[in-house]
Amino acid sequence: MRLVCNMKTITLILTLGTALTLSSAFGAQKEKAETTTASDSKAAAADSAFIKKAADGGMTEVELGKIAEKNGSKDDVKMFGSHMVKDHGKANDELKDVASKMNVTLPEKVSAEHQAKIDKLSKLSGAAFDTAYAKEMVASHEKTIANFETAKAKVGEDLKKFIDNTLPVIKEHLEMAKKMQTAK
């Protein structure tokens, strides 16, 4: 009887031990899955935020470039505006492709902050426009470069590739804008 009781006790202990082991393993797996999901969500949110911010900036550059072609008085301002329309238009199209792959919806129009800049500059012409536009282009390209470089460490591979392809063009624009600003 004692042997039977001991066998039942041993079986019970082994069963409970196995159950606890499986429970711990399942809990660890679930915790790892939840951590991965949270990490993936955080990365997806960073990707989406960057895409929307970049799209807003890109659309603004195109609109301001069109205004520069029309309202600028100097040839370098008009040519720079043309570059902005062409280069940022191309980058916007590339960003649309990346956003589409990632199921991110792009904004349909520029933000209120950027619309205010567009409205302000569209009321200017001649030398006043040239000066204000050059100043805005230097400031916006410096800010864009900083945003792209910061985002690169936080976004997924598709966006890193976009940033790597676009950043040299934005840096070139900054140098052009600085020359345009000092050429007065």
C-alpha positions as CSV (number, residue, x, y, z in Angstrom):
1,M,0.0,0.0,0.0
2,R,2.8,2.3,0.9
3,L,4.4,1.6,-2.5
4,V,1.2,2.4,-4.3
5,C,0.8,5.6,-2.3
6,N,4.3,6.6,-3.1
7,M,3.8,5.8,-6.8
8,K,0.7,8.0,-6.8
9,T,2.5,10.8,-5.1
10,I,5.5,10.5,-7.5
11,T,3.1,10.5,-10.5
12,L,1.2,13.5,-9.1
13,I,4.5,15.4,-8.5
14,L,5.8,14.6,-12.0
15,T,2.5,15.7,-13.5
16,L,2.4,18.9,-11.6
17,G,6.1,19.6,-12.4
18,T,5.4,19.0,-16.1
19,A,2.3,21.3,-16.0
20,L,4.4,24.0,-14.3
21,T,7.2,23.7,-16.8
22,L,4.7,23.9,-19.7
23,S,2.9,26.8,-18.1
24,S,6.2,28.7,-17.6
25,A,7.3,28.0,-21.2
26,F,3.9,29.1,-22.6
27,G,4.0,32.3,-20.4
28,A,7.5,33.1,-21.6
29,Q,6.5,32.5,-25.2
30,K,3.4,34.7,-24.8
31,E,5.5,37.4,-23.1
32,K,8.0,37.3,-26.0
33,A,5.2,37.5,-28.6
34,E,3.7,40.5,-26.7
35,T,7.1,42.2,-26.6
36,T,7.7,41.6,-30.3
37,T,4.2,42.8,-31.1
38,A,4.7,46.0,-29.1
39,S,8.1,46.5,-30.7
40,D,6.6,46.0,-34.1
41,S,3.8,48.4,-33.3
42,K,6.3,51.0,-32.2
43,A,8.4,50.6,-35.3
44,A,5.2,50.8,-37.5
45,A,4.2,54.0,-35.7
46,A,7.6,55.6,-36.3
47,D,7.5,54.6,-39.9
48,S,4.0,56.0,-40.4
49,A,4.9,59.3,-38.6
50,F,8.0,59.7,-40.7
51,I,6.2,59.1,-43.9
52,K,3.5,61.6,-43.1
53,K,6.0,64.2,-42.1
54,A,8.2,63.7,-45.1
55,A,5.1,63.8,-47.4
56,D,4.0,67.1,-45.9
57,G,7.4,68.6,-46.3
58,G,7.8,67.3,-49.9
59,M,4.4,68.6,-51.0
60,T,5.3,72.0,-49.4
61,E,8.6,72.2,-51.3
62,V,6.8,71.4,-54.6
63,E,4.2,74.2,-54.0
64,L,6.8,76.7,-52.9
65,G,8.9,75.8,-56.0
66,K,5.9,76.5,-58.3
67,I,5.5,79.9,-56.6
68,A,9.3,80.6,-57.0
69,E,9.0,79.9,-60.7
70,K,6.2,82.4,-61.0
71,N,7.1,85.1,-58.3
72,G,10.9,85.0,-58.3
73,S,12.7,87.9,-59.9
74,K,16.2,86.4,-60.2
75,D,17.0,83.5,-62.5
76,D,18.7,81.5,-59.7
77,V,15.5,81.7,-57.6
78,K,13.3,80.6,-60.6
79,M,15.8,77.7,-61.4
80,F,15.9,76.6,-57.8
81,G,12.1,76.6,-57.7
82,S,12.1,74.4,-60.8
83,H,14.6,72.0,-59.1
84,M,12.3,71.8,-56.1
85,V,9.3,70.9,-58.2
86,K,11.2,68.2,-60.1
87,D,13.3,66.7,-57.3
88,H,10.7,66.8,-54.5
89,G,8.0,65.6,-57.0
90,K,10.2,62.6,-57.7
91,A,10.9,62.0,-54.0
92,N,7.2,62.3,-53.3
93,D,6.4,59.6,-55.9
94,E,9.0,57.3,-54.4
95,L,7.6,57.9,-50.9
96,K,4.1,57.1,-52.2
97,D,5.4,53.7,-53.4
98,V,7.0,53.0,-50.0
99,A,3.9,54.1,-48.1
100,S,1.7,52.0,-50.3
101,K,3.8,48.9,-49.6
102,M,3.5,49.7,-45.9
103,N,-0.3,50.5,-46.0
104,V,0.3,54.0,-44.8
105,T,-2.1,56.7,-46.1
106,L,-0.4,59.9,-47.1
107,P,-1.9,63.3,-46.3
108,E,-3.9,64.7,-49.2
109,K,-2.8,68.3,-48.5
110,V,-0.1,70.1,-46.6
111,S,-0.4,70.8,-42.9
112,A,-1.8,74.1,-41.7
113,E,1.7,75.2,-40.6
114,H,3.0,74.7,-44.1
115,Q,0.0,76.1,-45.8
116,A,0.6,79.3,-43.8
117,K,4.1,79.5,-45.2
118,I,2.8,78.9,-48.8
119,D,0.2,81.6,-48.3
120,K,2.7,84.1,-46.9
121,L,5.2,83.6,-49.7
122,S,2.6,83.5,-52.5
123,K,1.7,87.2,-51.6
124,L,5.3,88.3,-52.2
125,S,7.1,89.0,-55.5
126,G,10.3,90.4,-56.8
127,A,13.3,90.9,-54.5
128,A,11.1,90.5,-51.3
129,F,10.0,87.1,-52.5
130,D,13.6,86.1,-53.5
131,T,14.9,87.0,-50.0
132,A,12.1,85.3,-48.1
133,Y,12.1,82.2,-50.3
134,A,15.9,81.7,-50.0
135,K,15.7,82.1,-46.2
136,E,12.8,79.6,-46.0
137,M,14.6,77.1,-48.2
138,V,17.7,77.2,-46.0
139,A,15.7,76.7,-42.9
140,S,13.4,74.0,-44.2
141,H,16.2,72.0,-45.8
142,E,18.3,72.1,-42.6
143,K,15.3,70.9,-40.6
144,T,14.5,68.2,-43.2
145,I,18.1,66.9,-43.1
146,A,18.0,66.7,-39.2
147,N,14.6,64.9,-39.4
148,F,15.8,62.4,-41.9
149,E,19.0,61.6,-40.0
150,T,17.1,61.2,-36.8
151,A,14.4,59.0,-38.4
152,K,17.0,56.7,-40.0
153,A,17.8,55.0,-36.7
154,K,14.1,54.4,-35.9
155,V,12.5,53.3,-39.2
156,G,12.3,50.0,-41.1
157,E,14.5,49.0,-44.1
158,D,12.2,50.3,-46.8
159,L,12.3,53.8,-45.3
160,K,16.0,53.6,-44.6
161,K,16.6,53.0,-48.3
162,F,14.3,55.9,-49.2
163,I,16.3,58.1,-46.7
164,D,19.6,57.0,-48.1
165,N,18.5,57.8,-51.7
166,T,16.9,61.1,-50.8
167,L,19.2,62.6,-48.2
168,P,22.1,63.5,-50.7
169,V,19.6,65.4,-52.9
170,I,18.3,67.3,-49.9
171,K,21.8,68.2,-48.8
172,E,22.5,69.4,-52.4
173,H,19.4,71.6,-52.2
174,L,20.7,73.1,-48.9
175,E,24.0,74.1,-50.5
176,M,22.1,75.6,-53.5
177,A,19.7,77.5,-51.1
178,K,22.7,78.9,-49.2
179,K,24.3,80.1,-52.4
180,M,21.0,81.6,-53.5
181,Q,20.6,83.3,-50.1
182,T,24.1,84.9,-50.3
183,A,23.8,85.9,-54.0
184,K,21.3,88.7,-53.3
